Amino acid sequence: MARRVRRHANPFSCNVELGMLDRMALFGREALLEIELGPGNASFLFDRARACPDTDFVGIEVRKPMVDQAMERQERLGLKNAVVLYGNANFNLKGLVSPNIVKCFHVHFPDPWVKKRHWKRRMVQPQLVRDMSELLDIGGRIYAQSDVPNLAKEMYYFFSEDGSFESLLDPSMLVERPIPEFTDWEKHHEDIGEPIYRMLFEKVRVAEGPVPELEHQEAELK
């Protein structure tokens, strides 16, 4: 039985250098990529990998025990087009791959870090949004969701204000899943009828100017 891993982890405790991915070493090819930031047990990532064999999938997870468990499962499943790496998306994304290689980023239910002194630990920051934008080609997408209303609003605000993205879903964010795959946490909320706030952004232009300085929002847990 896999040992229990803490759901919360201070991202600043992860200080690894990933450098640029050697995709030939990882996958034996150089296909387009989808990257999930904070994949947890990687159930969503692996389901996407099985559904899309022509695409390679990378997860970046800040909890090392969760990475180890995910890679043990990857080996059992025999997946050749998915890998989970130990790293911090806010530090390791820039320079991870060449521009225009990633076709979609996924950010599912990131930790809201509700205390104001911890807001800097939130995954989705204006700089991360710009880093994602620089790795996406025109037409590339970001699919994100949260069960915390104000955190979802903050994420939506950060994506909207970067200057390179346009929303493809209703701004209420209370929409059906745009793709068939789902996370375990997502399924839990659907089963008990609790709202999920989903957003899908497409890169339509290259952002100009500096990364915007934007204010964070209070986020209360239900």
Backbone as CSV, one residue per row, in Angstrom:
resi,resn,N_x,N_y,N_z,CA_x,CA_y,CA_z,C_x,C_y,C_z
1,MET,0.847,-1.195,0.000,0.000,0.000,0.000,0.886,1.250,0.000
2,ALA,0.557,2.240,-0.843,1.337,3.466,-0.904,1.166,4.245,0.391
3,ARG,2.256,4.786,0.927,2.172,5.529,2.170,1.543,6.891,1.932
4,ARG,0.879,7.373,2.966,0.177,8.648,2.880,1.176,9.791,2.748
5,VAL,0.887,10.730,1.870,1.750,11.877,1.655,0.970,13.135,2.004
6,ARG,1.621,14.069,2.683,0.972,15.325,3.046,0.441,16.023,1.808
7,ARG,-0.766,16.578,1.924,-1.341,17.299,0.790,-0.640,18.642,0.590
8,HIS,-0.210,19.269,1.697,0.420,20.583,1.614,1.931,20.444,1.767
9,ALA,2.667,21.218,1.001,4.124,21.220,1.101,4.634,22.599,0.729
10,ASN,5.556,23.117,1.520,6.147,24.418,1.234,6.959,24.324,-0.048
11,PRO,6.560,25.015,-1.115,7.292,24.885,-2.382,8.733,25.365,-2.296
12,PHE,9.015,26.260,-1.346,10.372,26.788,-1.241,11.341,25.778,-0.625
13,SER,10.798,24.648,-0.147,11.684,23.599,0.373,12.287,22.770,-0.753
14,CYS,11.797,22.956,-1.965,12.293,22.204,-3.135,13.284,23.077,-3.895
15,ASN,14.544,22.679,-3.881,15.598,23.481,-4.519,16.401,22.629,-5.500
16,VAL,15.735,22.083,-6.491,16.416,21.237,-7.466,16.605,22.011,-8.767
17,GLU,17.577,21.584,-9.539,17.824,22.155,-10.863,17.428,21.106,-11.901
18,LEU,16.473,21.442,-12.730,16.052,20.504,-13.776,16.753,20.771,-15.102
19,GLY,17.079,22.032,-15.373,17.684,22.356,-16.662,16.711,22.084,-17.797
20,MET,17.248,21.928,-18.995,16.403,21.623,-20.152,16.190,20.120,-20.245
21,LEU,14.950,19.715,-20.482,14.625,18.293,-20.584,15.309,17.655,-21.777
22,ASP,15.863,16.472,-21.553,16.382,15.647,-22.645,15.244,14.729,-23.071
23,ARG,14.461,15.180,-24.023,13.253,14.439,-24.395,13.572,13.117,-25.085
24,MET,14.698,13.044,-25.755,15.082,11.773,-26.357,15.398,10.745,-25.271
25,ALA,16.051,11.179,-24.199,16.358,10.262,-23.107,15.099,9.845,-22.356
26,LEU,14.161,10.781,-22.190,12.946,10.491,-21.437,11.948,9.660,-22.236
27,PHE,11.774,10.021,-23.514,10.687,9.433,-24.303,11.146,8.727,-25.575
28,GLY,12.405,8.894,-25.940,12.884,8.299,-27.178,12.393,9.012,-28.422
29,ARG,11.898,10.222,-28.256,11.388,11.002,-29.388,11.251,12.457,-28.937
30,GLU,10.886,13.328,-29.858,10.668,14.734,-29.536,9.300,15.163,-30.044
31,ALA,8.265,14.657,-29.376,6.883,14.983,-29.721,6.463,16.257,-28.987
32,LEU,5.284,16.769,-29.333,4.717,17.875,-28.580,4.444,17.444,-27.143
33,LEU,4.401,18.434,-26.236,4.267,18.142,-24.810,3.006,18.756,-24.222
34,GLU,2.472,18.077,-23.212,1.550,18.687,-22.268,2.222,18.585,-20.906
35,ILE,2.142,19.657,-20.123,2.801,19.710,-18.825,1.772,20.011,-17.747
36,GLU,1.758,19.175,-16.714,0.887,19.425,-15.574,1.734,19.909,-14.409
37,LEU,1.338,21.018,-13.824,2.042,21.598,-12.695,1.337,21.164,-11.414
38,GLY,2.029,20.368,-10.607,1.426,19.841,-9.388,0.484,18.684,-9.658
39,PRO,0.961,17.608,-10.288,0.064,16.514,-10.678,-0.365,15.602,-9.544
40,GLY,0.202,15.737,-8.342,-0.194,14.864,-7.241,0.095,13.413,-7.564
41,ASN,-0.933,12.579,-7.504,-0.728,11.151,-7.795,-0.674,10.859,-9.288
42,ALA,-0.807,11.874,-10.107,-0.649,11.787,-11.566,-1.758,10.991,-12.253
43,SER,-2.888,10.800,-11.607,-3.971,10.051,-12.246,-4.454,10.760,-13.510
44,PHE,-4.616,12.069,-13.429,-5.031,12.835,-14.604,-3.970,12.756,-15.700
45,LEU,-2.720,12.973,-15.327,-1.626,12.969,-16.290,-1.538,11.638,-17.015
46,PHE,-1.648,10.548,-16.277,-1.524,9.232,-16.894,-2.731,8.898,-17.756
47,ASP,-3.921,9.334,-17.338,-5.105,9.131,-18.181,-4.966,9.902,-19.492
48,ARG,-4.443,11.125,-19.424,-4.209,11.897,-20.645,-3.182,11.200,-21.529
49,ALA,-2.140,10.652,-20.919,-1.093,9.988,-21.693,-1.629,8.774,-22.425
50,ARG,-2.501,8.025,-21.770,-3.081,6.851,-22.432,-4.037,7.259,-23.547
51,ALA,-4.733,8.388,-23.357,-5.696,8.835,-24.361,-5.021,9.498,-25.557
52,CYS,-3.801,9.994,-25.372,-3.113,10.760,-26.428,-1.705,10.202,-26.637
53,PRO,-1.570,9.043,-27.244,-0.255,8.399,-27.366,0.735,9.159,-28.240
54,ASP,0.273,10.067,-29.066,1.183,10.831,-29.924,1.768,12.060,-29.230
55,THR,1.338,12.310,-27.996,1.827,13.448,-27.212,2.580,12.921,-25.998
56,ASP,3.615,13.635,-25.564,4.331,13.275,-24.345,3.873,14.178,-23.210
57,PHE,3.917,13.629,-21.988,3.352,14.307,-20.822,4.385,14.383,-19.705
58,VAL,4.510,15.575,-19.133,5.450,15.815,-18.038,4.690,16.422,-16.867
59,GLY,4.887,15.858,-15.685,4.362,16.452,-14.463,5.510,16.994,-13.635
60,ILE,5.297,18.132,-12.995,6.292,18.711,-12.092,5.639,18.814,-10.717
61,GLU,6.152,18.036,-9.777,5.532,17.894,-8.458,6.542,18.226,-7.368
62,VAL,6.088,19.022,-6.362,6.974,19.518,-5.328,7.158,18.533,-4.168
63,ARG,6.337,17.479,-4.112,6.443,16.501,-3.019,7.150,15.247,-3.530
64,LYS,8.364,15.033,-3.055,9.182,13.928,-3.554,8.524,12.568,-3.352
65,PRO,7.938,12.257,-2.184,7.281,10.949,-2.040,6.174,10.730,-3.067
66,MET,5.455,11.804,-3.423,4.400,11.683,-4.428,4.994,11.401,-5.800
67,VAL,6.137,11.993,-6.095,6.827,11.710,-7.356,7.222,10.238,-7.418
68,ASP,7.797,9.735,-6.340,8.223,8.335,-6.305,7.039,7.394,-6.512
69,GLN,5.917,7.676,-5.844,4.739,6.835,-5.998,4.205,6.887,-7.427
70,ALA,4.186,8.091,-8.004,3.686,8.237,-9.369,4.553,7.455,-10.353
71,MET,5.862,7.516,-10.188,6.739,6.831,-11.130,6.699,5.318,-10.946
72,GLU,6.437,4.855,-9.744,6.218,3.418,-9.545,4.968,2.975,-10.306
73,ARG,3.925,3.801,-10.250,2.688,3.482,-10.978,2.920,3.576,-12.479
74,GLN,3.678,4.557,-12.922,3.979,4.696,-14.352,4.659,3.440,-14.877
75,GLU,5.570,2.892,-14.077,6.269,1.680,-14.499,5.317,0.489,-14.551
76,ARG,4.431,0.397,-13.564,3.456,-0.703,-13.570,2.535,-0.606,-14.787
77,LEU,2.151,0.610,-15.149,1.258,0.811,-16.293,1.977,0.638,-17.630
78,GLY,3.293,0.705,-17.604,4.055,0.579,-18.848,3.915,1.788,-19.753
79,LEU,3.680,2.978,-19.163,3.513,4.186,-19.968,4.875,4.697,-20.429
80,LYS,5.013,4.864,-21.712,6.277,5.351,-22.271,6.241,6.848,-22.569
81,ASN,5.079,7.453,-22.499,4.957,8.867,-22.890,4.565,9.771,-21.726
82,ALA,4.919,9.375,-20.500,4.616,10.201,-19.339,5.710,10.061,-18.295
83,VAL,6.026,11.176,-17.638,7.020,11.173,-16.572,6.642,12.248,-15.562
84,VAL,6.917,11.980,-14.294,6.706,12.965,-13.240,8.066,13.294,-12.639
85,LEU,8.385,14.584,-12.586,9.683,15.046,-12.109,9.529,15.799,-10.799
86,TYR,10.509,15.655,-9.932,10.542,16.403,-8.678,11.075,17.791,-8.955
87,GLY,10.251,18.800,-8.705,10.679,20.162,-8.973,9.628,21.151,-8.535
88,ASN,9.946,22.406,-8.687,9.068,23.516,-8.335,8.784,24.298,-9.607
89,ALA,7.537,24.301,-10.032,7.178,24.931,-11.300,7.599,26.391,-11.354
90,ASN,7.518,27.090,-10.213,7.846,28.515,-10.219,9.330,28.769,-10.439
91,PHE,10.174,27.770,-10.156,11.611,27.918,-10.352,12.125,27.181,-11.581
92,ASN,11.479,26.085,-11.937,12.038,25.175,-12.926,11.434,25.274,-14.313
93,LEU,10.366,26.056,-14.479,9.689,26.054,-15.773,10.488,26.795,-16.841
94,LYS,11.034,27.939,-16.489,11.799,28.721,-17.469,13.031,27.919,-17.897
95,GLY,13.176,27.700,-19.203,14.306,26.944,-19.722,14.121,25.441,-19.697
96,LEU,12.920,24.973,-19.295,12.691,23.529,-19.227,12.662,22.903,-20.613
97,VAL,12.046,23.591,-21.560,12.001,23.154,-22.958,12.127,24.386,-23.845
98,SER,12.342,24.162,-25.119,12.406,25.266,-26.070,11.010,25.865,-26.272
99,PRO,10.923,27.132,-26.653,9.611,27.732,-26.934,8.870,26.956,-28.033
100,ASN,7.546,27.008,-27.964,6.649,26.456,-28.990,6.550,24.930,-28.969
101,ILE,7.095,24.283,-27.935,7.030,22.823,-27.838,5.804,22.375,-27.051
102,VAL,5.422,23.147,-26.037,4.299,22.778,-25.174,2.988,23.188,-25.841
103,LYS,2.046,22.256,-25.907,0.743,22.613,-26.500,-0.322,22.885,-25.437
104,CYS,-0.090,22.426,-24.194,-1.056,22.714,-23.136,-0.403,22.563,-21.768
105,PHE,-0.732,23.494,-20.874,-0.389,23.378,-19.459,-1.660,23.054,-18.684
106,HIS,-1.499,22.253,-17.633,-2.616,21.915,-16.759,-2.260,22.327,-15.333
107,VAL,-3.210,23.004,-14.671,-3.046,23.390,-13.272,-4.344,23.060,-12.555
108,HIS,-4.341,21.987,-11.767,-5.570,21.509,-11.146,-5.513,21.638,-9.624
109,PHE,-6.406,22.446,-9.075,-6.609,22.567,-7.632,-5.315,22.865,-6.868
110,PRO,-4.616,23.937,-7.243,-3.403,24.280,-6.498,-3.737,24.718,-5.072
111,ASP,-2.803,24.545,-4.174,-2.971,24.913,-2.775,-3.277,26.403,-2.675
112,PRO,-4.363,26.796,-1.971,-4.732,28.217,-1.906,-3.867,29.044,-0.954
113,TRP,-3.155,28.415,-0.039,-2.327,29.154,0.921,-3.080,30.387,1.415
114,VAL,-4.062,30.155,2.287,-5.029,31.191,2.646,-4.440,32.316,3.490
115,LYS,-3.395,32.056,4.273,-2.820,33.115,5.104,-2.035,34.094,4.235
116,LYS,-2.222,35.374,4.515,-1.615,36.405,3.671,-0.099,36.263,3.589
117,ARG,0.543,35.883,4.683,1.999,35.758,4.660,2.481,34.605,3.793
118,HIS,1.534,33.743,3.381,1.880,32.590,2.547,1.486,32.768,1.079
119,TRP,0.919,33.913,0.715,0.446,34.080,-0.661,1.567,33.907,-1.678
120,LYS,2.791,34.225,-1.294,3.917,34.069,-2.221,4.191,32.605,-2.547
121,ARG,3.588,31.692,-1.759,3.762,30.256,-2.023,2.771,29.732,-3.057
122,ARG,1.766,30.519,-3.406,0.793,30.038,-4.387,1.482,29.749,-5.712
123,MET,1.020,28.698,-6.361,1.673,28.297,-7.601,1.459,29.320,-8.715
124,VAL,0.207,29.701,-8.960,-0.080,30.598,-10.079,0.233,32.028,-9.662
125,GLN,1.339,32.534,-10.161,1.799,33.896,-9.943,1.951,34.555,-11.318
126,PRO,1.932,35.884,-11.401,2.105,36.539,-12.705,3.358,36.092,-13.457
127,GLN,4.462,35.857,-12.748,5.680,35.419,-13.424,5.515,34.025,-14.008
128,LEU,4.839,33.130,-13.286,4.610,31.786,-13.817,3.739,31.847,-15.060
129,VAL,2.714,32.706,-15.047,1.855,32.848,-16.222,2.688,33.287,-17.424
130,ARG,3.600,34.221,-17.231,4.459,34.663,-18.329,5.394,33.535,-18.772
131,ASP,5.916,32.772,-17.817,6.788,31.647,-18.177,6.044,30.618,-19.026
132,MET,4.785,30.340,-18.672,3.986,29.414,-19.473,3.740,29.987,-20.860
133,SER,3.407,31.260,-20.906,3.141,31.905,-22.187,4.341,31.784,-23.128
134,GLU,5.537,31.953,-22.587,6.729,31.933,-23.431,7.037,30.539,-23.988
135,LEU,6.518,29.495,-23.353,6.752,28.137,-23.849,5.646,27.653,-24.782
136,LEU,4.528,28.372,-24.811,3.408,27.998,-25.684,3.520,28.709,-27.031
137,ASP,3.170,27.995,-28.082,3.027,28.619,-29.390,1.660,29.301,-29.451
138,ILE,1.440,30.132,-30.450,0.111,30.689,-30.668,-0.865,29.525,-30.861
139,GLY,-1.960,29.556,-30.125,-2.919,28.457,-30.141,-2.738,27.497,-28.981
140,GLY,-1.610,27.587,-28.263,-1.406,26.760,-27.085,-2.349,27.174,-25.968
141,ARG,-2.590,26.263,-25.032,-3.629,26.498,-24.033,-3.162,26.254,-22.604
142,ILE,-3.903,26.845,-21.678,-3.772,26.570,-20.251,-5.147,26.155,-19.741
143,TYR,-5.206,24.970,-19.137,-6.441,24.475,-18.536,-6.222,24.447,-17.028
144,ALA,-7.042,25.192,-16.290,-6.866,25.296,-14.844,-8.217,25.206,-14.156
145,GLN,-8.188,24.757,-12.899,-9.424,24.687,-12.135,-9.129,24.736,-10.640
146,SER,-10.151,25.160,-9.887,-10.033,25.259,-8.440,-11.408,25.063,-7.829
147,ASP,-11.423,24.640,-6.576,-12.675,24.544,-5.831,-12.802,25.696,-4.838
148,VAL,-11.862,26.633,-4.860,-11.860,27.787,-3.955,-12.216,29.026,-4.788
149,PRO,-13.407,29.618,-4.605,-13.874,30.676,-5.507,-12.907,31.837,-5.686
150,ASN,-12.409,32.415,-4.600,-11.552,33.587,-4.741,-10.191,33.247,-5.329
151,LEU,-9.710,32.045,-5.060,-8.458,31.638,-5.698,-8.671,31.483,-7.197
152,ALA,-9.812,30.909,-7.588,-10.121,30.784,-9.014,-10.196,32.162,-9.668
153,LYS,-10.816,33.117,-8.983,-10.883,34.485,-9.520,-9.494,35.081,-9.683
154,GLU,-8.631,34.827,-8.714,-7.267,35.342,-8.799,-6.531,34.734,-9.986
155,MET,-6.649,33.406,-10.150,-5.999,32.742,-11.267,-6.510,33.296,-12.592
156,TYR,-7.838,33.434,-12.699,-8.446,33.967,-13.922,-7.911,35.369,-14.206
157,TYR,-7.810,36.178,-13.173,-7.297,37.548,-13.282,-5.849,37.549,-13.775
158,PHE,-5.024,36.693,-13.203,-3.621,36.644,-13.604,-3.478,36.213,-15.064
159,PHE,-4.237,35.201,-15.486,-4.176,34.758,-16.881,-4.661,35.863,-17.820
160,SER,-5.750,36.524,-17.441,-6.341,37.542,-18.310,-5.438,38.746,-18.485
161,GLU,-4.719,39.122,-17.422,-3.944,40.355,-17.433,-2.552,40.201,-18.031
162,ASP,-2.131,38.992,-18.336,-0.780,38.806,-18.884,-0.625,39.480,-20.242
163,GLY,-1.700,39.473,-21.029,-1.653,40.111,-22.338,-1.525,39.157,-23.499
164,SER,-1.319,37.872,-23.225,-1.144,36.920,-24.324,-2.310,35.948,-24.469
165,PHE,-3.226,35.928,-23.502,-4.266,34.902,-23.481,-5.667,35.477,-23.632
166,GLU,-6.549,34.647,-24.189,-7.982,34.931,-24.198,-8.715,33.717,-23.657
167,SER,-9.782,33.967,-22.899,-10.558,32.890,-22.298,-11.445,32.220,-23.338
168,LEU,-11.536,30.897,-23.266,-12.394,30.126,-24.171,-13.674,29.645,-23.487
169,LEU,-13.782,29.886,-22.172,-14.947,29.421,-21.432,-15.672,30.605,-20.806
170,ASP,-16.886,30.362,-20.348,-17.681,31.403,-19.712,-16.936,31.964,-18.502
171,PRO,-16.918,33.288,-18.321,-16.174,33.866,-17.201,-16.707,33.494,-15.826
172,SER,-17.909,32.937,-15.753,-18.400,32.447,-14.460,-17.565,31.278,-13.970
173,MET,-16.910,30.594,-14.909,-16.072,29.413,-14.645,-16.872,28.197,-14.193
174,LEU,-18.171,28.329,-14.065,-19.017,27.198,-13.661,-19.502,26.487,-14.913
175,VAL,-18.622,25.691,-15.482,-18.880,25.029,-16.759,-18.564,23.544,-16.643
176,GLU,-19.051,22.789,-17.607,-18.735,21.361,-17.658,-17.276,21.168,-18.053
177,ARG,-16.757,19.995,-17.734,-15.379,19.666,-18.105,-15.176,19.812,-19.609
178,PRO,-14.147,20.543,-20.049,-13.908,20.690,-21.487,-13.177,19.505,-22.102
179,ILE,-12.630,18.614,-21.275,-11.970,17.403,-21.755,-12.458,16.235,-20.908
180,PRO,-12.361,15.004,-21.399,-12.934,13.878,-20.659,-12.154,13.464,-19.420
181,GLU,-10.854,13.682,-19.365,-10.061,13.230,-18.227,-10.309,14.125,-17.012
182,PHE,-10.152,13.564,-15.811,-10.412,14.318,-14.596,-9.486,13.845,-13.485
183,THR,-9.303,14.715,-12.487,-8.496,14.360,-11.324,-9.383,13.677,-10.284
184,ASP,-8.757,13.009,-9.330,-9.517,12.364,-8.248,-10.266,13.408,-7.426
185,TRP,-9.631,14.542,-7.144,-10.269,15.595,-6.362,-11.454,16.193,-7.119
186,GLU,-11.298,16.318,-8.414,-12.390,16.815,-9.256,-13.588,15.871,-9.190
187,LYS,-13.341,14.571,-9.319,-14.422,13.582,-9.280,-15.121,13.605,-7.923
188,HIS,-14.343,13.780,-6.856,-14.934,13.867,-5.517,-15.929,15.013,-5.440
189,HIS,-15.546,16.188,-5.928,-16.433,17.344,-5.875,-17.655,17.139,-6.763
190,GLU,-17.477,16.534,-7.909,-18.619,16.266,-8.786,-19.590,15.305,-8.108
191,ASP,-19.064,14.287,-7.442,-19.914,13.277,-6.808,-20.773,13.861,-5.691
192,ILE,-20.238,14.855,-4.958,-21.009,15.431,-3.850,-21.698,16.740,-4.242
193,GLY,-21.606,17.086,-5.520,-22.340,18.227,-6.031,-21.776,19.583,-5.656
194,GLU,-20.497,19.662,-5.350,-19.877,20.944,-5.027,-19.307,21.598,-6.278
195,PRO,-19.332,22.921,-6.342,-18.904,23.610,-7.571,-17.410,23.514,-7.818
196,ILE,-17.070,23.462,-9.087,-15.686,23.506,-9.545,-15.584,24.676,-10.522
197,TYR,-14.567,25.483,-10.354,-14.363,26.661,-11.195,-13.273,26.342,-12.210
198,ARG,-13.680,26.275,-13.488,-12.780,25.847,-14.554,-12.498,26.999,-15.512
199,MET,-11.283,27.030,-16.004,-10.912,28.048,-16.983,-10.007,27.429,-18.040
200,LEU,-10.180,27.888,-19.262,-9.377,27.436,-20.386,-8.972,28.664,-21.181
201,PHE,-7.673,28.918,-21.217,-7.147,30.090,-21.916,-6.309,29.650,-23.106
202,GLU,-6.393,30.410,-24.180,-5.609,30.142,-25.386,-4.672,31.314,-25.652
203,LYS,-3.435,30.996,-26.005,-2.482,32.046,-26.350,-2.817,32.556,-27.744
204,VAL,-3.079,33.845,-27.838,-3.471,34.443,-29.116,-2.462,35.485,-29.600
205,ARG,-1.524,35.867,-28.734,-0.515,36.864,-29.117,0.685,36.715,-28.181
206,VAL,1.773,37.335,-28.568,2.957,37.376,-27.710,2.815,38.555,-26.756
207,ALA,2.975,38.293,-25.472,2.852,39.362,-24.487,3.979,40.375,-24.658
208,GLU,3.665,41.632,-24.467,4.660,42.700,-24.570,4.810,43.392,-23.223
209,GLY,5.988,43.899,-22.987,6.224,44.645,-21.761,6.558,43.747,-20.592
210,PRO,6.769,44.347,-19.423,7.148,43.576,-18.231,5.985,42.743,-17.709
211,VAL,6.314,41.796,-16.845,5.282,41.008,-16.175,4.457,41.946,-15.307
212,PRO,3.131,41.926,-15.439,2.314,42.866,-14.668,2.398,42.611,-13.165
213,GLU,2.359,43.685,-12.391,2.298,43.586,-10.937,0.830,43.588,-10.527
214,LEU,0.368,42.453,-10.016,-1.047,42.264,-9.742,-1.260,41.902,-8.275
215,GLU,-2.414,42.275,-7.747,-2.712,42.015,-6.348,-3.332,40.638,-6.171
216,HIS,-2.952,39.989,-5.076,-3.555,38.704,-4.712,-4.919,38.926,-4.063
217,GLN,-5.699,37.850,-4.003,-7.000,37.919,-3.381,-7.054,37.012,-2.158
218,GLU,-7.874,37.411,-1.175,-8.140,36.539,-0.036,-8.796,35.272,-0.566
219,ALA,-8.438,34.148,0.015,-9.051,32.869,-0.398,-9.457,32.114,0.858
220,GLU,-10.757,31.888,1.014,-11.262,31.189,2.184,-11.644,29.765,1.811
221,LEU,-11.250,28.827,2.674,-11.638,27.439,2.470,-13.086,27.251,2.935
222,LYS,-13.770,26.330,2.231,-15.170,26.064,2.606,-15.222,25.146,3.808
